[in-house]
Amino acid sequence: RGLFQSERANMLRMGEVNEVDHQAMQHMLTSEAIDWNGFCEQIARETDALLGGTEAILIIDESGFAKKGESSAGVSRQWNGRLGKVDNCQVGVFASLCHNDMASLIDTRLYLPQHWVNDPDRCKKAAIPEACQHYQSKCEIALSMIEAAKQRGVRFGYVGIDGGYGKDPAFLRGVDKLGCTFVADVHCRQMIYLEDPMPSIPARNGRGRQPKHLKAQSEAIRVDQWASEQPDTVWRRIKLREGEKGMLEAEYLHAFVWVWDRSEKQAHRWHLLARREAGANEISHYCLSNASLETPLQELAQVQAQRFFIEHSFHEAKSECGMADYQVRRWDAWHHHMALVMLAT
């Protein structure tokens, strides 16, 4: 009730709506009696009952929360996607379950920068549990959330991945090893092979040392360079979904390529997609997918376009439920506030 009806979803305003002392609200958010994992399991089960299935998509993204000062858990000068710049903020990694035009946030974790981990006193002041005082990259957090969703019985056919995560080859390998099918945005600098690089250790040449590192047998190329060399005739217009102004369409390039990160013994043969808006010349997205090779472009394009709905989830949570209005500094209070927001949305 307080999240929906108060002008701002901070302790003082929510207390006024609920006619309780705001200090009691503060105590509730910081209470160690709240079972965070149990809360998330309940949210996951209830959301899965409504949206789960083979046509559902588990979408991974992050959201920044601008803050002042240096006391709030995890606050740092870092990239804030909401503002489109580096700013003093906290960053949360989120998972959302999406089916058609419906989506709901089901899990989140606050990102803790390395310099926080290196400062135990600062962590103690922000009530960060010792078990959480170790560094995890955003991709490692995201991977653990995908694994948790599977363990909680959440049903989904695809994992949709933001470009900030898709650019990490170790993360994509991790999702693949979990047995999940992904469609991941990647950077325009992503390197691909147009034929199997068949990595191998070169033979010793002359009297030099025996080589130890794998080497590709073909040359890699950037995805944007590859796309720029394709004629307009190979672009396909795809109907994605109904939008507010009618059918949303976009144009796509598709190819099978090999991806190799110079460490694995074999390269992966994956789908490559490039997207541009209908009638435009500039490419807006590059994507990789480990879907079966028989998967049609139409399906992959529609999955890629569904990532819109986690941004919509963030917008609704912040505008309707005060997702960014919290005035708490502690680690547990941040997570408890987000749990209430996820439950409300």
Stockholm file with secondary structure:
# STOCKHOLM 1.0

chainA/1-345         RGLFQSERANMLRMGEVNEVDHQAMQHMLTSEAIDWNGFCEQIARETDALLGGTEAILIIDESGFAKKGESSAGVSRQWNGRLGKVDNCQVGVFASLCHNDMASLIDTRLYLPQHWVNDPDRCKKAAIPEACQHYQSKCEIALSMIEAAKQRGVRFGYVGIDGGYGKDPAFLRGVDKLGCTFVADVHCRQMIYLEDPMPSIPARNGRGRQPKHLKAQSEAIRVDQWASEQPDTVWRRIKLREGEKGMLEAEYLHAFVWVWDRSEKQAHRWHLLARREAGANEISHYCLSNASLETPLQELAQVQAQRFFIEHSFHEAKSECGMADYQVRRWDAWHHHMALVMLAT
#=GR chainA/1-345 SS CHHHHSSSCSHHHHHHHHTSCHHHHHHHHHCTTSCHHHHHHHHHHHHHHHHCSTTCEEEEEEEEEECCSSCSTTCEEEEETTTTEEEEEEEEEEEEEEETTEEEEEEEEECCCHHHHTCHHHHHHTTCCGGGCSCCCHHHHHHHHHHHHHHTTCCCSEEEECHHHHTCHHHHHHHHHTTCCEEEEECTTCEEESSCCCCBCCCCCTTSCCCCSCBCSSCEEEHHHHHHTSCGGGCEEEEEEEETTEEEEEEEEEEEEEECCSSSSSCEEEEEEEEEETTCCSEEEEEEECSCTTCCHHHHHHHHHTTHHHHHHHHHHHHHSCTTCCCCCSHHHHHHHHHHHHHHC
#=GC SS_cons         CHHHHSSSCSHHHHHHHHTSCHHHHHHHHHCTTSCHHHHHHHHHHHHHHHHCSTTCEEEEEEEEEECCSSCSTTCEEEEETTTTEEEEEEEEEEEEEEETTEEEEEEEEECCCHHHHTCHHHHHHTTCCGGGCSCCCHHHHHHHHHHHHHHTTCCCSEEEECHHHHTCHHHHHHHHHTTCCEEEEECTTCEEESSCCCCBCCCCCTTSCCCCSCBCSSCEEEHHHHHHTSCGGGCEEEEEEEETTEEEEEEEEEEEEEECCSSSSSCEEEEEEEEEETTCCSEEEEEEECSCTTCCHHHHHHHHHTTHHHHHHHHHHHHHSCTTCCCCCSHHHHHHHHHHHHHHC
//
